[in-house]
């Protein structure tokens, strides 16, 4: 009865809407984490991927990357501000 095909997916799905497998998502995520090269692939896939699922995944990963960079920048600014305030508070103390 079973011929080895996935019975949950219709066979008439256009190529641009075919789902990405779990290993496909894993592979793309590994590709996107490579410094510089991954960022180039991320931008290319987010802009011009033929598969809608791949394009949406690349866009969501790009948004995630931007959010992480913003949080990192805020933490760096807060850490630098705390360091400067800590430096002023230790150098301006009056010792008896």
C-alpha positions in Angstrom: 0.0 0.0 0.0 2.8 2.4 0.8 5.1 3.3 -2.1 7.6 5.3 0.0 6.2 8.7 -0.8 5.1 11.2 1.8 1.3 11.0 1.9 1.0 14.3 3.9 2.3 16.4 1.0 0.3 17.0 -2.2 2.3 16.2 -5.3 1.2 19.4 -7.2 2.9 21.9 -5.0 4.8 24.5 -7.1 8.6 24.5 -6.7 8.6 27.9 -5.0 6.3 26.6 -2.2 7.9 23.2 -1.5 8.7 22.8 2.2 12.2 22.8 3.6 13.1 19.6 5.5 14.3 19.7 9.1 17.9 19.0 7.9 17.5 21.7 5.4 16.7 24.3 8.1 19.6 22.9 10.2 22.0 23.2 7.2 20.9 26.7 6.3 21.3 27.8 10.0 24.9 26.4 10.0 25.6 28.2 6.7 24.3 31.5 8.1 26.5 31.3 11.2 29.8 31.2 9.1 31.4 34.7 9.6 31.1 37.0 6.6 30.3 34.2 4.1 27.1 33.4 6.0 26.1 37.0 6.1 26.4 37.3 2.3 24.4 34.1 1.8 21.8 35.3 4.3 21.3 38.6 2.4 21.2 36.9 -0.9 18.6 34.3 0.2 16.6 37.0 2.0 16.4 39.0 -1.2 16.3 36.6 -4.1 15.6 33.0 -3.1 13.2 31.2 -5.4 11.7 29.2 -2.6 9.3 31.3 -0.4 10.0 29.2 2.7 13.8 29.7 2.3 13.3 33.4 1.7 11.1 33.8 4.8 13.5 31.7 6.9 16.4 33.9 5.8 14.5 37.1 6.6 13.5 35.8 10.0 17.1 34.9 10.7 18.2 38.3 9.6 15.7 40.0 12.0 17.0 37.7 14.8 20.5 38.8 14.0 19.6 42.5 14.1 17.8 42.1 17.4 20.8 40.3 18.9 23.1 43.1 17.6 20.9 45.8 19.1 20.8 44.0 22.5 24.6 43.5 22.4 25.1 47.2 21.6 22.8 48.2 24.5 24.7 45.9 26.9 28.1 47.3 25.7 26.9 50.9 26.2 25.5 50.1 29.6 28.7 48.3 30.6 30.9 51.1 29.3 28.7 53.6 31.2 29.0 51.6 34.4 32.7 51.4 34.0 33.1 55.1 33.5 30.8 55.8 36.5 32.8 53.3 38.6 36.0 55.0 37.6 34.8 58.4 38.7 33.4 57.2 41.9 36.7 55.6 42.9 39.0 58.5 41.9 37.0 61.3 43.5 36.7 59.8 46.9 38.1 61.8 49.8 40.2 59.6 52.1 41.1 60.6 55.6 
